[in-house]
Amino acid sequence: MKGIDRLIEAVRASGNPSAIGLDTRYEYIPENFAVLHSDGGRAGAIYEFNARLLRGLRDIIPCVKIQAAYYEMLGPDGMTCMARTIDEARSLDYVVIVDAKRGDIGATAEAYSAAYLGKDAPFRADFLTVNPYFGLDGIEPFVRDCAENERGIFVLVKTSNPSGRELQDLTLAGGRPMYELLAGMVSEWGKSLVGDEGYSSVGAVVGATYPVQGANLRKIMPRTFFLLPGYGAQGAKASDIAGCFDASGGGAIVAASRSLICAHKKKATDDFVQAARDEALNMRDQLSGAIRHARPG
């Protein structure tokens, strides 16, 4: 089964196109819980926090997005924490996206791909985010591993941050913006990896904070599955991103990080799992309503 087909099946089975983003910082953990799990240091407490969330949300959410930077900054212990978090997520049958935005050429790109998408990858992800700045040379090793190991990638096309416009919205000859050129390239790179569900395992990162551009990209990338960051803490609402889904209400997954993992702070409670569950259910219902309202007919 191609990587993208597994993701689509997981979303369909749960009825929820959501991913929990584990962009976990130590200060996000309730103090009492952190003290209870202090024997493993900060990285150990973060793992226990992640694991508790993963176990508590599996019946609601089908996918997890793990931001590598938050683990890398903790050094070797942090990388061990990330590996354990990935293993825990896989044991619970989540679809695992590692958000590491890797990119390079030649042997270096092959090494990055082997680390996350290879047959014996130490950080075995179902999907990896990839930077397209190096062009085809920087993408081919990842695409090869996707084909050989039934994995997938999400290529940065239109990112959620405001300054992404400085490059991505540059007007090219002919009048179209740079991100539309990238969209065409991603579509081409993914042609050989279209699965049974009609989507390619080469997907696109499209910021939920740009609803007009997202809806336009959906029209010009009909076979490309979208990863939509920016929901919740970054300001995007369900109604903003409904146009990024296809006519049947599929074709995208929405990642939410702080709005889920820090929901307990908003509610002023130490029960971070219940707070995250409440927010996850609200997010699911908001997305479902917005997608249904935006569908033709």
Rosetta blueprint (number, residue, H / E / L):
1 M L
2 K L
3 G H
4 I H
5 D H
6 R H
7 L H
8 I H
9 E H
10 A H
11 V H
12 R H
13 A H
14 S H
15 G L
16 N L
17 P L
18 S E
19 A E
20 I E
21 G E
22 L E
23 D L
24 T L
25 R L
26 Y H
27 E H
28 Y H
29 I L
30 P L
31 E H
32 N H
33 F H
34 A H
35 V H
36 L H
37 H L
38 S H
39 D H
40 G H
41 G H
42 R H
43 A H
44 G H
45 A H
46 I H
47 Y H
48 E H
49 F H
50 N H
51 A H
52 R H
53 L H
54 L H
55 R H
56 G H
57 L H
58 R L
59 D L
60 I L
61 I L
62 P L
63 C E
64 V E
65 K E
66 I E
67 Q E
68 A L
69 A H
70 Y H
71 Y H
72 E H
73 M L
74 L L
75 G H
76 P H
77 D H
78 G H
79 M H
80 T H
81 C H
82 M H
83 A H
84 R H
85 T H
86 I H
87 D H
88 E H
89 A H
90 R H
91 S H
92 L L
93 D L
94 Y L
95 V E
96 V E
97 I E
98 V E
99 D E
100 A E
101 K E
102 R E
103 G L
104 D L
105 I L
106 G H
107 A H
108 T H
109 A H
110 E H
111 A H
112 Y H
113 S H
114 A H
115 A H
116 Y H
117 L L
118 G L
119 K L
120 D L
121 A L
122 P L
123 F L
124 R L
125 A L
126 D L
127 F E
128 L E
129 T E
130 V E
131 N L
132 P L
133 Y L
134 F L
135 G L
136 L H
137 D H
138 G H
139 I H
140 E H
141 P H
142 F H
143 V H
144 R H
145 D H
146 C H
147 A H
148 E H
149 N H
150 E L
151 R L
152 G E
153 I E
154 F E
155 V E
156 L E
157 V E
158 K E
159 T L
160 S L
161 N L
162 P H
163 S H
164 G H
165 R H
166 E H
167 L H
168 Q H
169 D L
170 L L
171 T E
172 L L
173 A L
174 G L
175 G L
176 R L
177 P E
178 M H
179 Y H
180 E H
181 L H
182 L H
183 A H
184 G H
185 M H
186 V H
187 S H
188 E H
189 W H
190 G L
191 K H
192 S H
193 L H
194 V E
195 G L
196 D L
197 E L
198 G L
199 Y L
200 S E
201 S E
202 V E
203 G E
204 A E
205 V E
206 V E
207 G L
208 A L
209 T L
210 Y L
211 P H
212 V H
213 Q H
214 G H
215 A H
216 N H
217 L H
218 R H
219 K H
220 I H
221 M L
222 P L
223 R L
224 T E
225 F E
226 F E
227 L E
228 L E
229 P L
230 G L
231 Y E
232 G L
233 A L
234 Q L
235 G L
236 A E
237 K L
238 A H
239 S H
240 D H
241 I H
242 A H
243 G H
244 C H
245 F L
246 D L
247 A L
248 S L
249 G L
250 G L
251 G L
252 A E
253 I E
254 V E
255 A E
256 A E
257 S L
258 R H
259 S H
260 L H
261 I H
262 C L
263 A H
264 H H
265 K H
266 K H
267 K H
268 A L
269 T L
270 D L
271 D L
272 F H
273 V H
274 Q H
275 A H
276 A H
277 R H
278 D H
279 E H
280 A H
281 L H
282 N H
283 M H
284 R H
285 D H
286 Q H
287 L H
288 S H
289 G H
290 A H
291 I H
292 R H
293 H H
294 A H
295 R L
296 P L
297 G L
